Amino acid sequence: MGAPETFRVACLLLRSNEASGGIARMALTAFDEMNGGGAGQPEQAAVREAYDILKAWLDKTPPEHFNTRRSQAEMLFRRIGITFAVYGANESTERLIPFDIIPRVLTKPEWDFLERGLKQRVTALNAFINDIYGAEECIKAGIIPPDLIYRNPHYRMEMRAFDVPHDLYVHIAGIDIVRTGANDFFVLEDNARTPSGVSYMLENREVMMRLFPELFSRHRVAPVENYPDALLATLRSLAPASATRDPTVVLLTPGRYNSAFYEHSFLADKLGVELVEAGDLFTKDEVVYMRTTEGPRRVDVIYRRLDDDFLDPLVFRPDSVLGVPGLMNAYERGNVTLSNAVGTGISDDKAVYSYMPEIVKFFTGEEPILHNVPTYRCREPEAFSYVIDNLKDLVVKEVNGSGGYGMLVGPHATRREIDEFAKKLRHAPDNFIAQPTLSLSTCPTFVASGVAPRHVDLRPFVLAGADEIRIVPGGLTRVALKEGSLVVNSSQGGGTKDTWVLDA
Amino acid sequence: MLSRTADNLYWLSRYAERADFLARILDAALRLTALPSNYGGRTSNEWASALSSAGDPALFKTLYDAVNEHTVCNFLAFSAHNPSSIRSCIATARENARSIRTALTTEMWDTINGAWLELRSYEGRDLSREEFTQFLDWVKRVSLTFDGSAYRTMLRNDAYWFTRAGTAIERADNTARILDVKYQILLPASERVGGSLDYFQWTTILREVSAFNAYHWVYRESIKPVLVADLLILNPEMPRSLASCYRMLVEHLDLIADAYGRRGESQRLASNMRAKLAGADIERIFASGLHEFIQGFIVENNGLGAAISEQYLV
């Protein structure tokens, strides 16, 4: 049932967009989170209430003041060492993710709505993954085509053999949300493997509070600083039954050459747990230990920031030097908890994503609170031919891509890029999905020419523990700094903003 | 604590100490070559000597054609091919620091990360003599700040003790290397009364370990080679002497052993060496061969390094 219906919704949305002026011009009429406006009413300039004080502050503060604060912010970030490595670039490159000092503001009702939707979505994700490695009810019920699961590169046969503690697979999720209007929020992606960015959420707030204390005294901004506590409580709640009352939690990093290493070390520090590399761990009699100066110490929960493929060279990639031989065996025996569980990558797949509305309904019995972006599955002939004919208007993504790599943004692509992409698409339609070019909302942002609207998205971090689901208010706002650009990924020149949820 | 964390801390402080040592060697060589030739300047083989104290002459030969101020300064200060250049020491220290950020205090991280960032402003351009001297001063300040921040801000636990042990063992090695290269000018045979050339050679050694003033305070005598050797090897007041370094090593290795409730090979080796140095007499060392003594020391010091590694760091 799922496929044709989604397709229809997508066409509807596209038509309604066309009616309002066509995709190519949509960027001009995007919903601005400070000034409102958007499709149909581009000239509207009333300041939305949440931004009242901020707007007045922007208007009356002299530009030099902002420039000083911006360079102070940059210095702070560089000093603390928040950098990320860019893949493909020179190996010694460490860059700062550009930080924009104008916060993005969400109201309490907006956040409450998102929070309810996020909890529902992550609950459904957990039930879904538990199901595909267990009873397979959703496949039997025809909710999702079996080949999309069984032939998926992120499907892990190994996970069928045993139950994970509390049937929870996704403990830490980053759900990417985009906005197109005052009340229109969509889920763009589910990141249920090892979502990153939370350190920026925390550091952005630190830096903002240091630089603009006066703004915080005039707004009631919900705090985010309790995230590490919430994360630790979540991880501890997932300890295996065999662990002591005070389970040992560690954070497993691929090492300092990983692009997110800063975040790994930052989080380990905030959590007060050891930051381990594979070489620090070993297994003996199906139990995981870490090597310490006082000898081996048992490990109960591993918050791993390492992809499934690299976890255990005995089970997955034999050439992995980042992994721990025997880890999967200890995991299967229930002697250690991996967080997130192995095999959650299935829900990051963008073709699987397109079935989320049905998945949510099937497992929660409720209508989805947060909608998907309408998605064409190129594996379906009808959708494929539509996509190939309309590439210039669509965003086409690899089902397993991430970080904004390997994707086509039709309206911004040249004829040649589109032709080349079409070739790739014809060659392997199953590998792609397409979405209409959404007119992402904009927020005022500092750029070379002054303050200008730039497109944003939002990545809230959802923590699903055995006891409860925790979400700190807000998340990471990413902003596409190039004018008109819709790509917010840090690897592609995106920046970040502090995200405020105003507490009443 | 994680063995790897301890290993990183230990090597981090070794590299910070080594950077300081390299800066002192270069500083002393520059000073000596600036002297008129009849005072030991210019004609001396100071650059070859700096190279053998602080570098790997075989590696040097693969990279440069001639031994002179320009090539040796480049090799010891900035070469990315030399794993023990000042540049490499700072870069490696920073890499180590980065992988154990959580074990460092903010002040220590700031020092190392700040140094690494600032290093770039010196790299890739020709520095004037004055700028180079400023660079060396800066390096010494970095090591000083690192040492000071460790001392002032770290918790007094195993992390701190491993850091101090790293400093002490590196310092002992550095002092021994200077003595190893220059031992012949300390031997009685080379002593020519009033020989200004030797005088400046001896004072160079003192400057390399920043003991020029200390010498006078300790001995209240004009500079004599046997006393220079005594100061650097046996005098426990002199913070860079071998005896002093072993005092520090024994103290911190014992603290580790007490905390973990177990003594091992490294404690045994360190206290043996400390006892040996405490019971030694400089005249007797000269009689039985200064060179042999120093070479023996270097081997045993490396042995202690291996034992620490084996016992705690792997």
Interface residues (C-beta under 8 A of the other chain):
Chain A: R78 R79 G81 G255 R256 F261 S265 F266 A268 D269 E274 L275 V276 E277 G279 D280 M290 R291 T292 T293 E294
Chain B: M1 L2 S3 R4 T5 A6 E95 R98 S99 I100 R101 T102 W109 D110 N113 G114 L117 D158 F162 I256 Y260 Y312 L313 V314
